[in-house]
């Protein structure tokens, strides 16, 4: 189901609760909503569709990946950049890391540990910030 994008800064600044297997449908809604906004968005967090759960979706180029309870376990090579956000107006400066390792559960609720670099790593970091109530 395509959901409306939340632009309420107060709501978005609240930390998200852990996701569970019962939240798989939220992952599907995130996929649908990302696809509907693909002309202006390459990643989303569940709080962006009004659900305070630790769930993100990231466009990986040829497919979209849902991550439940993502945790960045390693990071290296910091760099300065500017980012925009579908939930906010304008661009903001931030520090990101070129390479990260992320632990998460996939749509089958199997635990994964994967390495990401470049744009995928940057998107994951932005969406994980959303999970922590950090707005960029």
LOLO-891372 format. One line per field, with one value per residue (C-alpha): residue number from 1; x negated, y negated, z negated. Coordinates in Angstrom, 2 decimals, decimal comma. Layout:
REM residues N
n	[NUM/...]
u	[X/...]
v	[Y/...]
w	[Z/...]
END
This chain:
REM residues 136
n	[1/2/3/4/5/6/7/8/9/10/11/12/13/14/15/16/17/18/19/20/21/22/23/24/25/26/27/28/29/30/31/32/33/34/35/36/37/38/39/40/41/42/43/44/45/46/47/48/49/50/51/52/53/54/55/56/57/58/59/60/61/62/63/64/65/66/67/68/69/70/71/72/73/74/75/76/77/78/79/80/81/82/83/84/85/86/87/88/89/90/91/92/93/94/95/96/97/98/99/100/101/102/103/104/105/106/107/108/109/110/111/112/113/114/115/116/117/118/119/120/121/122/123/124/125/126/127/128/129/130/131/132/133/134/135/136]
u	[0,00/-1,30/-1,39/-1,45/-4,84/-5,05/-6,48/-5,83/-9,26/-8,12/-7,04/-10,16/-12,47/-11,18/-13,29/-11,72/-10,79/-12,29/-10,47/-9,17/-8,00/-4,52/-5,87/-6,63/-3,59/-5,18/-8,20/-5,89/-4,23/-7,68/-8,56/-5,31/-5,76/-9,40/-8,43/-5,65/-8,20/-11,15/-11,42/-12,51/-13,55/-16,06/-15,49/-12,87/-12,39/-9,11/-8,63/-8,48/-5,16/-3,95/-5,11/-7,67/-9,43/-13,10/-12,55/-14,21/-14,12/-17,02/-17,19/-20,19/-19,98/-18,28/-16,25/-14,99/-16,14/-14,14/-16,05/-14,41/-16,26/-19,39/-22,49/-25,69/-28,40/-31,45/-32,25/-35,31/-36,45/-34,36/-33,44/-31,40/-28,31/-24,92/-21,66/-18,02/-15,07/-11,56/-10,22/-12,08/-12,75/-16,22/-19,68/-21,73/-25,42/-26,37/-29,23/-28,89/-31,19/-32,22/-32,14/-29,83/-28,86/-25,19/-23,45/-19,70/-16,79/-15,52/-11,92/-12,15/-13,27/-16,72/-19,59/-22,03/-25,40/-26,49/-29,02/-27,99/-29,92/-29,30/-25,75/-24,11/-26,11/-25,14/-21,42/-21,52/-23,19/-20,56/-17,69/-19,29/-19,45/-15,68/-15,31/-17,17/-15,07/-17,92/-16,80/-19,26]
v	[0,00/-3,44/-5,64/-9,40/-10,95/-12,29/-15,80/-16,29/-17,12/-16,37/-12,84/-12,26/-13,24/-10,43/-7,26/-4,25/-1,02/2,34/4,10/7,66/10,34/8,83/5,72/7,47/5,70/2,34/3,41/4,06/0,65/-0,97/0,79/-0,40/-3,96/-4,13/-2,90/-5,52/-8,23/-6,85/-10,06/-11,97/-9,40/-6,51/-5,45/-5,59/-4,80/-3,61/-6,82/-8,66/-6,85/-7,46/-4,19/-4,39/-1,09/-0,43/0,46/-1,03/-0,46/-1,34/-1,49/0,61/-0,27/2,79/3,70/2,27/3,83/3,79/3,94/4,61/3,38/2,30/1,63/0,20/2,32/0,89/-2,25/-3,88/-6,67/-9,68/-12,40/-15,59/-15,82/-17,49/-15,57/-16,23/-14,38/-13,72/-14,66/-17,99/-20,98/-21,88/-20,35/-19,91/-19,22/-15,98/-13,54/-10,07/-7,07/-5,56/-1,95/-0,40/3,01/3,49/6,20/6,54/8,90/9,37/9,83/13,57/12,58/14,06/12,26/10,72/9,02/7,16/4,58/1,53/-1,32/-4,49/-5,70/-2,60/-3,14/-6,81/-6,05/-3,41/-5,87/-8,53/-6,10/-4,71/-8,30/-8,47/-5,40/-7,31/-10,46/-12,37/-14,65/-15,60]
w	[0,00/0,92/-2,19/-2,63/-3,45/-7,01/-7,27/-11,01/-12,49/-16,06/-15,07/-12,95/-15,83/-18,06/-18,24/-16,57/-18,33/-17,29/-14,48/-14,72/-12,28/-12,57/-10,80/-7,49/-5,97/-6,88/-4,82/-1,85/-2,33/-2,35/0,91/2,52/1,25/2,36/5,82/6,03/5,15/7,13/9,17/6,04/3,42/3,12/-0,48/-3,22/-6,88/-8,39/-10,37/-7,04/-6,44/-10,00/-11,63/-14,45/-13,75/-12,92/-9,27/-6,20/-2,45/-0,15/3,63/4,65/8,34/9,81/6,73/3,44/0,15/-3,08/-6,36/-9,72/-12,83/-10,90/-12,98/-11,54/-13,13/-11,35/-9,39/-7,85/-5,53/-6,66/-4,18/-4,19/-1,97/-1,60/-1,62/-1,03/-2,49/-1,23/-4,67/-4,84/-2,62/-1,39/-1,72/-4,89/-5,51/-7,21/-7,70/-6,21/-5,85/-2,52/-3,81/-6,38/-7,67/-8,60/-10,57/-9,91/-9,33/-5,78/-4,55/-5,43/-8,92/-8,36/-10,05/-7,57/-7,86/-4,74/-3,62/-1,62/-0,06/1,89/2,44/0,91/-2,29/-2,36/-1,96/-4,71/-7,09/-6,32/-6,93/-10,11/-11,36/-10,79/-13,04/-15,76/-15,35/-13,67/-10,84/-8,11]
END
